[in-house]
Amino acid sequence: IDVLTPIVALIALGFVLRRSGFLPDTFFKQANALVYWFGLPALLFVEMAVAEPAFSTAIRIVAVLTLVTGLCIAAGYLAGWRLGLARPALASFVQGAYRGNLTYVGLPVVLYAMQAAGHDSPGYQSLALLAVTPIIALYNVLAVLVLLGADGGSHASLTQQGGKLLRGVASNPLIIACVAGIAYAYSPLPLPPVAQRTLSALGQMALPLALLGIGAALRVRDLRAGGATATVAALIKVAVAPLAGLAIALALGLTGPELQITLLYLAMPTATASYVIAERMGADGPLASSIVAISTVLAVPALTVVLLTT
């Protein structure tokens, strides 16, 4: 209750604010841009810069997330073929089955969970942030591979689109902020208090605004339109992924807060970015949007189970 109620309440508030017309769509688009370019990078940088990252533990978490991502992609293709999906729908289905919302939902849930459990030291926060950064890059690269050829376009055109997305990964402000924060943490220079307070204040706005944006992006029609196909992909994302991750994490010796961080990330709903990229790459946009909406609803019980059992 302590962890998930604020998350669900902010998402619901975002939905109500947009649905009622109290705030227009343009506000949420601008707020999402503010979070992406300034809020989250400030949060990532300051948390990484003030604590020495635990690379050995982070590597194990990243290994689990990477292995489970591969399993979800394989499960997505298998289920998609059994459902007889056409190429555009299959591409959206597979992306929806593996690509979790690690930044806009994952970071708030994990950081609030660490605080509720008394693990809110800079070390655990930097661990949670460090573990998620390479997976964000991995998700983007895999999305290019999964979505290439979804619309049967020419090889040259698809390569051009894929190259553009990969360049976007290299210029991702979240990845740049994390790398810069790690470099600063290992430098002999302390972070000046004025810089730390300014960046912390800027970063604190990121998580609530991100959750409001998630709620604003939800559409009731997407919940109704997805049907069984979208539900299967959503279940792979929020149920199969954490179950597989539990087995792999225990085999790698992850316990306590490290195990909880890993399983929370794996139980996240499908990222809203999957819809944007699916549309851009010629995949099935409506299916991608439905998977996002359905997985967001199903993630609540999945996250509840993770919090109760870890």
TORKOL-4160 file (C-alpha; in steps of 0.2 Angstrom, whole numbers, padded with zeros to 4 digits, m for minus):
310
<pt num="1" X="0000" Y="0000" Z="0000"/>
<pt num="2" X="0014" Y="0012" Z="0005"/>
<pt num="3" X="0023" Y="0010" Z="m0012"/>
<pt num="4" X="0010" Y="0007" Z="m0025"/>
<pt num="5" X="m0004" Y="0018" Z="m0019"/>
<pt num="6" X="0005" Y="0034" Z="m0023"/>
<pt num="7" X="0010" Y="0027" Z="m0040"/>
<pt num="8" X="m0008" Y="0022" Z="m0044"/>
<pt num="9" X="m0015" Y="0038" Z="m0037"/>
<pt num="10" X="m0004" Y="0049" Z="m0048"/>
<pt num="11" X="m0007" Y="0039" Z="m0064"/>
<pt num="12" X="m0026" Y="0040" Z="m0060"/>
<pt num="13" X="m0024" Y="0058" Z="m0057"/>
<pt num="14" X="m0016" Y="0061" Z="m0074"/>
<pt num="15" X="m0030" Y="0051" Z="m0083"/>
<pt num="16" X="m0043" Y="0061" Z="m0074"/>
<pt num="17" X="m0034" Y="0078" Z="m0078"/>
<pt num="18" X="m0033" Y="0074" Z="m0096"/>
<pt num="19" X="m0050" Y="0066" Z="m0098"/>
<pt num="20" X="m0059" Y="0080" Z="m0089"/>
<pt num="21" X="m0050" Y="0093" Z="m0100"/>
<pt num="22" X="m0043" Y="0102" Z="m0084"/>
<pt num="23" X="m0026" Y="0100" Z="m0093"/>
<pt num="24" X="m0024" Y="0098" Z="m0112"/>
<pt num="25" X="m0014" Y="0086" Z="m0121"/>
<pt num="26" X="m0001" Y="0099" Z="m0125"/>
<pt num="27" X="0003" Y="0101" Z="m0107"/>
<pt num="28" X="0007" Y="0083" Z="m0105"/>
<pt num="29" X="0018" Y="0082" Z="m0121"/>
<pt num="30" X="0028" Y="0097" Z="m0114"/>
<pt num="31" X="0029" Y="0089" Z="m0097"/>
<pt num="32" X="0035" Y="0073" Z="m0104"/>
<pt num="33" X="0049" Y="0083" Z="m0114"/>
<pt num="34" X="0054" Y="0092" Z="m0098"/>
<pt num="35" X="0055" Y="0076" Z="m0088"/>
<pt num="36" X="0065" Y="0067" Z="m0102"/>
<pt num="37" X="0077" Y="0081" Z="m0106"/>
<pt num="38" X="0080" Y="0089" Z="m0089"/>
<pt num="39" X="0071" Y="0080" Z="m0074"/>
<pt num="40" X="0077" Y="0062" Z="m0076"/>
<pt num="41" X="0094" Y="0067" Z="m0082"/>
<pt num="42" X="0096" Y="0078" Z="m0066"/>
<pt num="43" X="0090" Y="0064" Z="m0055"/>
<pt num="44" X="0102" Y="0051" Z="m0063"/>
<pt num="45" X="0117" Y="0062" Z="m0063"/>
<pt num="46" X="0116" Y="0068" Z="m0045"/>
<pt num="47" X="0112" Y="0051" Z="m0038"/>
<pt num="48" X="0126" Y="0043" Z="m0047"/>
<pt num="49" X="0138" Y="0058" Z="m0043"/>
<pt num="50" X="0136" Y="0057" Z="m0024"/>
<pt num="51" X="0138" Y="0038" Z="m0021"/>
<pt num="52" X="0151" Y="0026" Z="m0028"/>
<pt num="53" X="0141" Y="0014" Z="m0039"/>
<pt num="54" X="0141" Y="m0005" Z="m0034"/>
<pt num="55" X="0146" Y="m0011" Z="m0051"/>
<pt num="56" X="0148" Y="m0030" Z="m0046"/>
<pt num="57" X="0130" Y="m0031" Z="m0040"/>
<pt num="58" X="0124" Y="m0020" Z="m0054"/>
<pt num="59" X="0132" Y="m0032" Z="m0067"/>
<pt num="60" X="0122" Y="m0046" Z="m0059"/>
<pt num="61" X="0106" Y="m0037" Z="m0060"/>
<pt num="62" X="0109" Y="m0031" Z="m0078"/>
<pt num="63" X="0113" Y="m0050" Z="m0082"/>
<pt num="64" X="0096" Y="m0055" Z="m0076"/>
<pt num="65" X="0087" Y="m0042" Z="m0085"/>
<pt num="66" X="0096" Y="m0045" Z="m0101"/>
<pt num="67" X="0093" Y="m0064" Z="m0100"/>
<pt num="68" X="0075" Y="m0062" Z="m0096"/>
<pt num="69" X="0073" Y="m0050" Z="m0110"/>
<pt num="70" X="0080" Y="m0063" Z="m0122"/>
<pt num="71" X="0067" Y="m0076" Z="m0115"/>
<pt num="72" X="0053" Y="m0064" Z="m0117"/>
<pt num="73" X="0057" Y="m0060" Z="m0135"/>
<pt num="74" X="0058" Y="m0079" Z="m0139"/>
<pt num="75" X="0041" Y="m0081" Z="m0130"/>
<pt num="76" X="0034" Y="m0067" Z="m0140"/>
<pt num="77" X="0039" Y="m0074" Z="m0156"/>
<pt num="78" X="0032" Y="m0091" Z="m0151"/>
<pt num="79" X="0016" Y="m0085" Z="m0145"/>
<pt num="80" X="0014" Y="m0073" Z="m0160"/>
<pt num="81" X="0017" Y="m0087" Z="m0172"/>
<pt num="82" X="0004" Y="m0098" Z="m0163"/>
<pt num="83" X="m0008" Y="m0084" Z="m0164"/>
<pt num="84" X="m0005" Y="m0082" Z="m0183"/>
<pt num="85" X="0000" Y="m0064" Z="m0182"/>
<pt num="86" X="0005" Y="m0054" Z="m0198"/>
<pt num="87" X="0022" Y="m0046" Z="m0199"/>
<pt num="88" X="0017" Y="m0029" Z="m0192"/>
<pt num="89" X="0006" Y="m0036" Z="m0178"/>
<pt num="90" X="0020" Y="m0049" Z="m0174"/>
<pt num="91" X="0033" Y="m0035" Z="m0172"/>
<pt num="92" X="0022" Y="m0025" Z="m0160"/>
<pt num="93" X="0018" Y="m0040" Z="m0151"/>
<pt num="94" X="0036" Y="m0045" Z="m0148"/>
<pt num="95" X="0041" Y="m0028" Z="m0143"/>
<pt num="96" X="0026" Y="m0026" Z="m0131"/>
<pt num="97" X="0031" Y="m0043" Z="m0123"/>
<pt num="98" X="0049" Y="m0038" Z="m0118"/>
<pt num="99" X="0050" Y="m0019" Z="m0117"/>
<pt num="100" X="0046" Y="m0013" Z="m0099"/>
<pt num="101" X="0043" Y="0005" Z="m0094"/>
<pt num="102" X="0059" Y="0007" Z="m0083"/>
<pt num="103" X="0061" Y="0026" Z="m0082"/>
<pt num="104" X="0043" Y="0033" Z="m0081"/>
<pt num="105" X="0036" Y="0019" Z="m0070"/>
<pt num="106" X="0051" Y="0008" Z="m0065"/>
<pt num="107" X="0061" Y="0022" Z="m0056"/>
<pt num="108" X="0047" Y="0029" Z="m0046"/>
<pt num="109" X="0041" Y="0011" Z="m0040"/>
<pt num="110" X="0059" Y="0005" Z="m0036"/>
<pt num="111" X="0064" Y="0021" Z="m0027"/>
<pt num="112" X="0048" Y="0022" Z="m0017"/>
<pt num="113" X="0050" Y="0004" Z="m0013"/>
<pt num="114" X="0068" Y="0007" Z="m0007"/>
<pt num="115" X="0062" Y="0021" Z="0004"/>
<pt num="116" X="0047" Y="0011" Z="0012"/>
<pt num="117" X="0059" Y="m0003" Z="0016"/>
<pt num="118" X="0072" Y="0008" Z="0024"/>
<pt num="119" X="0084" Y="0005" Z="0010"/>
<pt num="120" X="0085" Y="0023" Z="0004"/>
<pt num="121" X="0104" Y="0026" Z="0006"/>
<pt num="122" X="0113" Y="0033" Z="m0009"/>
<pt num="123" X="0121" Y="0017" Z="m0012"/>
<pt num="124" X="0105" Y="0008" Z="m0016"/>
<pt num="125" X="0098" Y="0022" Z="m0026"/>
<pt num="126" X="0113" Y="0023" Z="m0037"/>
<pt num="127" X="0112" Y="0004" Z="m0039"/>
<pt num="128" X="0094" Y="0005" Z="m0045"/>
<pt num="129" X="0099" Y="0019" Z="m0057"/>
<pt num="130" X="0115" Y="0011" Z="m0063"/>
<pt num="131" X="0106" Y="m0006" Z="m0066"/>
<pt num="132" X="0093" Y="0002" Z="m0077"/>
<pt num="133" X="0104" Y="0013" Z="m0088"/>
<pt num="134" X="0111" Y="m0001" Z="m0100"/>
<pt num="135" X="0095" Y="m0010" Z="m0101"/>
<pt num="136" X="0087" Y="0006" Z="m0108"/>
<pt num="137" X="0100" Y="0006" Z="m0122"/>
<pt num="138" X="0097" Y="m0012" Z="m0125"/>
<pt num="139" X="0079" Y="m0010" Z="m0126"/>
<pt num="140" X="0081" Y="0003" Z="m0140"/>
<pt num="141" X="0093" Y="m0007" Z="m0150"/>
<pt num="142" X="0082" Y="m0023" Z="m0149"/>
<pt num="143" X="0067" Y="m0013" Z="m0154"/>
<pt num="144" X="0076" Y="m0008" Z="m0170"/>
<pt num="145" X="0080" Y="m0026" Z="m0174"/>
<pt num="146" X="0062" Y="m0032" Z="m0169"/>
<pt num="147" X="0053" Y="m0019" Z="m0179"/>
<pt num="148" X="0064" Y="m0019" Z="m0195"/>
<pt num="149" X="0054" Y="m0025" Z="m0210"/>
<pt num="150" X="0038" Y="m0024" Z="m0200"/>
<pt num="151" X="0029" Y="m0015" Z="m0215"/>
<pt num="152" X="0039" Y="m0024" Z="m0228"/>
<pt num="153" X="0048" Y="m0008" Z="m0233"/>
<pt num="154" X="0064" Y="m0007" Z="m0244"/>
<pt num="155" X="0080" Y="m0012" Z="m0235"/>
<pt num="156" X="0088" Y="0005" Z="m0238"/>
<pt num="157" X="0073" Y="0014" Z="m0230"/>
<pt num="158" X="0073" Y="0002" Z="m0215"/>
<pt num="159" X="0092" Y="0004" Z="m0213"/>
<pt num="160" X="0090" Y="0023" Z="m0213"/>
<pt num="161" X="0076" Y="0022" Z="m0200"/>
<pt num="162" X="0086" Y="0010" Z="m0189"/>
<pt num="163" X="0102" Y="0020" Z="m0190"/>
<pt num="164" X="0092" Y="0036" Z="m0184"/>
<pt num="165" X="0085" Y="0026" Z="m0169"/>
<pt num="166" X="0102" Y="0020" Z="m0165"/>
<pt num="167" X="0109" Y="0037" Z="m0166"/>
<pt num="168" X="0096" Y="0042" Z="m0154"/>
<pt num="169" X="0102" Y="0029" Z="m0142"/>
<pt num="170" X="0119" Y="0037" Z="m0142"/>
<pt num="171" X="0112" Y="0054" Z="m0139"/>
<pt num="172" X="0099" Y="0048" Z="m0125"/>
<pt num="173" X="0100" Y="0061" Z="m0111"/>
<pt num="174" X="0097" Y="0048" Z="m0098"/>
<pt num="175" X="0112" Y="0037" Z="m0104"/>
<pt num="176" X="0123" Y="0053" Z="m0105"/>
<pt num="177" X="0118" Y="0059" Z="m0088"/>
<pt num="178" X="0122" Y="0042" Z="m0080"/>
<pt num="179" X="0139" Y="0040" Z="m0088"/>
<pt num="180" X="0143" Y="0058" Z="m0083"/>
<pt num="181" X="0137" Y="0054" Z="m0065"/>
<pt num="182" X="0148" Y="0039" Z="m0064"/>
<pt num="183" X="0163" Y="0048" Z="m0071"/>
<pt num="184" X="0160" Y="0062" Z="m0058"/>
<pt num="185" X="0158" Y="0049" Z="m0044"/>
<pt num="186" X="0176" Y="0043" Z="m0047"/>
<pt num="187" X="0184" Y="0060" Z="m0049"/>
<pt num="188" X="0192" Y="0068" Z="m0034"/>
<pt num="189" X="0180" Y="0083" Z="m0035"/>
<pt num="190" X="0166" Y="0084" Z="m0023"/>
<pt num="191" X="0149" Y="0089" Z="m0030"/>
<pt num="192" X="0146" Y="0107" Z="m0024"/>
<pt num="193" X="0131" Y="0109" Z="m0012"/>
<pt num="194" X="0123" Y="0122" Z="m0023"/>
<pt num="195" X="0124" Y="0110" Z="m0038"/>
<pt num="196" X="0118" Y="0095" Z="m0028"/>
<pt num="197" X="0103" Y="0105" Z="m0021"/>
<pt num="198" X="0098" Y="0112" Z="m0038"/>
<pt num="199" X="0099" Y="0096" Z="m0047"/>
<pt num="200" X="0090" Y="0086" Z="m0033"/>
<pt num="201" X="0076" Y="0099" Z="m0034"/>
<pt num="202" X="0075" Y="0097" Z="m0053"/>
<pt num="203" X="0076" Y="0078" Z="m0051"/>
<pt num="204" X="0062" Y="0078" Z="m0038"/>
<pt num="205" X="0049" Y="0084" Z="m0051"/>
<pt num="206" X="0053" Y="0071" Z="m0063"/>
<pt num="207" X="0045" Y="0056" Z="m0055"/>
<pt num="208" X="0027" Y="0064" Z="m0051"/>
<pt num="209" X="0027" Y="0072" Z="m0068"/>
<pt num="210" X="0031" Y="0055" Z="m0077"/>
<pt num="211" X="0017" Y="0046" Z="m0068"/>
<pt num="212" X="0005" Y="0060" Z="m0072"/>
<pt num="213" X="0010" Y="0058" Z="m0091"/>
<pt num="214" X="0008" Y="0039" Z="m0090"/>
<pt num="215" X="m0010" Y="0041" Z="m0084"/>
<pt num="216" X="m0014" Y="0055" Z="m0097"/>
<pt num="217" X="m0008" Y="0043" Z="m0111"/>
<pt num="218" X="m0020" Y="0029" Z="m0105"/>
<pt num="219" X="m0035" Y="0027" Z="m0116"/>
<pt num="220" X="m0051" Y="0017" Z="m0112"/>
<pt num="221" X="m0053" Y="0012" Z="m0130"/>
<pt num="222" X="m0036" Y="0004" Z="m0130"/>
<pt num="223" X="m0041" Y="m0007" Z="m0115"/>
<pt num="224" X="m0056" Y="m0013" Z="m0125"/>
<pt num="225" X="m0048" Y="m0014" Z="m0142"/>
<pt num="226" X="m0033" Y="m0025" Z="m0138"/>
<pt num="227" X="m0042" Y="m0041" Z="m0135"/>
<pt num="228" X="m0034" Y="m0058" Z="m0132"/>
<pt num="229" X="m0018" Y="m0054" Z="m0142"/>
<pt num="230" X="m0013" Y="m0039" Z="m0132"/>
<pt num="231" X="m0017" Y="m0047" Z="m0116"/>
<pt num="232" X="m0006" Y="m0062" Z="m0120"/>
<pt num="233" X="0009" Y="m0050" Z="m0124"/>
<pt num="234" X="0005" Y="m0040" Z="m0108"/>
<pt num="235" X="0005" Y="m0056" Z="m0097"/>
<pt num="236" X="0022" Y="m0061" Z="m0105"/>
<pt num="237" X="0028" Y="m0044" Z="m0099"/>
<pt num="238" X="0021" Y="m0043" Z="m0081"/>
<pt num="239" X="0020" Y="m0061" Z="m0076"/>
<pt num="240" X="0032" Y="m0072" Z="m0086"/>
<pt num="241" X="0046" Y="m0060" Z="m0085"/>
<pt num="242" X="0047" Y="m0059" Z="m0066"/>
<pt num="243" X="0044" Y="m0077" Z="m0064"/>
<pt num="244" X="0059" Y="m0081" Z="m0076"/>
<pt num="245" X="0069" Y="m0068" Z="m0067"/>
<pt num="246" X="0066" Y="m0075" Z="m0050"/>
<pt num="247" X="0074" Y="m0092" Z="m0055"/>
<pt num="248" X="0089" Y="m0083" Z="m0064"/>
<pt num="249" X="0092" Y="m0071" Z="m0050"/>
<pt num="250" X="0092" Y="m0084" Z="m0036"/>
<pt num="251" X="0104" Y="m0094" Z="m0047"/>
<pt num="252" X="0116" Y="m0079" Z="m0047"/>
<pt num="253" X="0115" Y="m0076" Z="m0029"/>
<pt num="254" X="0104" Y="m0060" Z="m0028"/>
<pt num="255" X="0094" Y="m0058" Z="m0012"/>
<pt num="256" X="0086" Y="m0044" Z="m0002"/>
<pt num="257" X="0085" Y="m0027" Z="m0009"/>
<pt num="258" X="0095" Y="m0032" Z="m0025"/>
<pt num="259" X="0082" Y="m0046" Z="m0029"/>
<pt num="260" X="0068" Y="m0034" Z="m0026"/>
<pt num="261" X="0075" Y="m0021" Z="m0037"/>
<pt num="262" X="0077" Y="m0034" Z="m0051"/>
<pt num="263" X="0060" Y="m0041" Z="m0050"/>
<pt num="264" X="0051" Y="m0024" Z="m0049"/>
<pt num="265" X="0060" Y="m0019" Z="m0065"/>
<pt num="266" X="0054" Y="m0035" Z="m0073"/>
<pt num="267" X="0036" Y="m0033" Z="m0068"/>
<pt num="268" X="0035" Y="m0016" Z="m0076"/>
<pt num="269" X="0021" Y="m0013" Z="m0089"/>
<pt num="270" X="0026" Y="m0011" Z="m0107"/>
<pt num="271" X="0034" Y="0006" Z="m0111"/>
<pt num="272" X="0024" Y="0019" Z="m0120"/>
<pt num="273" X="0039" Y="0022" Z="m0131"/>
<pt num="274" X="0035" Y="0005" Z="m0139"/>
<pt num="275" X="0019" Y="0013" Z="m0147"/>
<pt num="276" X="0029" Y="0028" Z="m0154"/>
<pt num="277" X="0043" Y="0018" Z="m0162"/>
<pt num="278" X="0030" Y="0005" Z="m0168"/>
<pt num="279" X="0021" Y="0018" Z="m0178"/>
<pt num="280" X="0037" Y="0026" Z="m0184"/>
<pt num="281" X="0043" Y="0009" Z="m0191"/>
<pt num="282" X="0027" Y="0003" Z="m0199"/>
<pt num="283" X="0022" Y="m0010" Z="m0186"/>
<pt num="284" X="0004" Y="m0011" Z="m0179"/>
<pt num="285" X="0002" Y="0005" Z="m0169"/>
<pt num="286" X="m0016" Y="0001" Z="m0162"/>
<pt num="287" X="m0010" Y="m0016" Z="m0155"/>
<pt num="288" X="0006" Y="m0008" Z="m0147"/>
<pt num="289" X="m0005" Y="0005" Z="m0139"/>
<pt num="290" X="m0017" Y="m0008" Z="m0132"/>
<pt num="291" X="m0002" Y="m0018" Z="m0125"/>
<pt num="292" X="0004" Y="m0003" Z="m0116"/>
<pt num="293" X="m0014" Y="0000" Z="m0108"/>
<pt num="294" X="m0017" Y="m0018" Z="m0103"/>
<pt num="295" X="0000" Y="m0021" Z="m0096"/>
<pt num="296" X="m0001" Y="m0005" Z="m0086"/>
<pt num="297" X="m0017" Y="m0012" Z="m0077"/>
<pt num="298" X="m0010" Y="m0029" Z="m0075"/>
<pt num="299" X="0006" Y="m0023" Z="m0068"/>
<pt num="300" X="m0002" Y="m0017" Z="m0052"/>
<pt num="301" X="m0006" Y="m0035" Z="m0046"/>
<pt num="302" X="0011" Y="m0041" Z="m0052"/>
<pt num="303" X="0020" Y="m0028" Z="m0043"/>
<pt num="304" X="0010" Y="m0031" Z="m0027"/>
<pt num="305" X="0015" Y="m0049" Z="m0028"/>
<pt num="306" X="0033" Y="m0044" Z="m0030"/>
<pt num="307" X="0033" Y="m0032" Z="m0015"/>
<pt num="308" X="0024" Y="m0045" Z="m0004"/>
<pt num="309" X="0036" Y="m0059" Z="m0008"/>
<pt num="310" X="0053" Y="m0050" Z="m0008"/>
